[in-house]
Amino acid sequence: MNGIIQSFFVAKKPKCGFVFEEVYMWHDSGTISFDKWVQPGEHWENPDTKRRFHGLLNASGLLDKLIIIKARQGNIYIHIYVHILKIILLYDLIL
């Protein structure tokens, strides 16, 4: 087996990163109401769900196994890199 194929099959420890900043929690999604027969309630996209998830990762010990990534300001090139598959699929649908 040549080196390229062999390196493909060698098991490598997967790495997973986690980005979390407190300022991500500083938003208000408001309330949600579907119609006059459904009682309005807190929107499911709210800061508490993210804080609870972060707390669960921490309490379970999984947070220590993740690579903590410091948030940084993005730009158009990073956006395109991250969403390139979405852009390609959209391009194929347009043509």
One Martini backbone bead per residue (centre of mass of N, CA, C, O) as a GRO file, in nm:
protein
   95
    1MET     BB    1   0.096   0.037   0.024
    2ASN     BB    2   0.078   0.349  -0.014
    3GLY     BB    3   0.111   0.639   0.166
    4ILE     BB    4  -0.164   0.771   0.101
    5ILE     BB    5  -0.350   0.530   0.158
    6GLN     BB    6  -0.245   0.462   0.439
    7SER     BB    7  -0.313   0.742   0.572
    8PHE     BB    8  -0.620   0.714   0.527
    9PHE     BB    9  -0.647   0.440   0.720
   10VAL     BB   10  -0.541   0.586   0.953
   11ALA     BB   11  -0.617   0.641   1.267
   12LYS     BB   12  -0.752   0.941   1.389
   13LYS     BB   13  -0.792   1.177   1.609
   14PRO     BB   14  -1.051   1.350   1.664
   15LYS     BB   15  -1.154   1.692   1.623
   16CYS     BB   16  -1.320   1.939   1.839
   17GLY     BB   17  -1.477   2.240   1.838
   18PHE     BB   18  -1.545   2.546   2.049
   19VAL     BB   19  -1.775   2.821   2.041
   20PHE     BB   20  -1.785   3.069   2.316
   21GLU     BB   21  -1.979   3.359   2.406
   22GLU     BB   22  -2.148   3.570   2.604
   23VAL     BB   23  -2.248   3.770   2.376
   24TYR     BB   24  -2.438   3.555   2.240
   25MET     BB   25  -2.662   3.603   2.484
   26TRP     BB   26  -2.730   3.915   2.386
   27HIS     BB   27  -3.047   3.835   2.322
   28ASP     BB   28  -3.388   3.886   2.177
   29SER     BB   29  -3.653   3.680   2.048
   30GLY     BB   30  -3.894   3.679   2.210
   31THR     BB   31  -4.203   3.586   2.121
   32ILE     BB   32  -4.451   3.323   2.059
   33SER     BB   33  -4.722   3.307   1.807
   34PHE     BB   34  -4.951   3.146   1.602
   35ASP     BB   35  -5.236   3.208   1.743
   36LYS     BB   36  -5.531   3.263   1.924
   37TRP     BB   37  -5.503   2.943   2.049
   38VAL     BB   38  -5.204   3.017   2.135
   39GLN     BB   39  -4.997   3.056   2.377
   40PRO     BB   40  -4.770   3.260   2.452
   41GLY     BB   41  -4.405   3.236   2.431
   42GLU     BB   42  -4.101   3.149   2.450
   43HIS     BB   43  -3.857   3.137   2.252
   44TRP     BB   44  -3.646   2.874   2.159
   45GLU     BB   45  -3.457   3.112   2.072
   46ASN     BB   46  -3.248   3.134   2.347
   47PRO     BB   47  -3.005   3.186   2.581
   48ASP     BB   48  -3.067   2.953   2.784
   49THR     BB   49  -3.011   2.707   2.599
   50LYS     BB   50  -2.706   2.771   2.563
   51ARG     BB   51  -2.621   2.777   2.859
   52ARG     BB   52  -2.711   2.488   2.925
   53PHE     BB   53  -2.527   2.349   2.722
   54HIS     BB   54  -2.262   2.455   2.837
   55GLY     BB   55  -2.309   2.337   3.122
   56LEU     BB   56  -2.325   2.040   3.032
   57LEU     BB   57  -2.042   2.019   2.914
   58ASN     BB   58  -1.901   2.091   3.179
   59ALA     BB   59  -2.031   1.877   3.380
   60SER     BB   60  -1.942   1.620   3.192
   61GLY     BB   61  -1.638   1.695   3.057
   62LEU     BB   62  -1.644   1.767   2.745
   63LEU     BB   63  -1.508   2.048   2.736
   64ASP     BB   64  -1.214   1.932   2.791
   65LYS     BB   65  -1.215   1.774   2.494
   66LEU     BB   66  -1.220   2.040   2.362
   67ILE     BB   67  -1.153   2.291   2.136
   68ILE     BB   68  -1.094   2.610   2.211
   69ILE     BB   69  -1.242   2.882   2.036
   70LYS     BB   70  -1.178   3.192   1.948
   71ALA     BB   71  -1.337   3.451   1.869
   72ARG     BB   72  -1.385   3.622   1.550
   73GLN     BB   73  -1.371   3.827   1.303
   74GLY     BB   74  -1.516   3.834   1.012
   75ASN     BB   75  -1.538   3.768   0.657
   76ILE     BB   76  -1.601   3.700   0.335
   77TYR     BB   77  -1.395   3.465   0.311
   78ILE     BB   78  -1.492   3.298   0.551
   79HIS     BB   79  -1.783   3.273   0.463
   80ILE     BB   80  -1.727   3.122   0.200
   81TYR     BB   81  -1.572   2.884   0.318
   82VAL     BB   82  -1.803   2.781   0.506
   83HIS     BB   83  -2.039   2.818   0.254
   84ILE     BB   84  -1.960   2.673  -0.017
   85LEU     BB   85  -2.169   2.449  -0.050
   86LYS     BB   86  -2.416   2.631  -0.055
   87ILE     BB   87  -2.327   2.791  -0.303
   88ILE     BB   88  -2.308   2.558  -0.501
   89LEU     BB   89  -2.601   2.462  -0.476
   90LEU     BB   90  -2.731   2.727  -0.561
   91TYR     BB   91  -2.597   2.745  -0.838
   92ASP     BB   92  -2.726   2.481  -0.947
   93LEU     BB   93  -3.024   2.582  -0.920
   94ILE     BB   94  -3.004   2.831  -1.111
   95LEU     BB   95  -2.897   2.664  -1.370
   0.00000   0.00000   0.00000
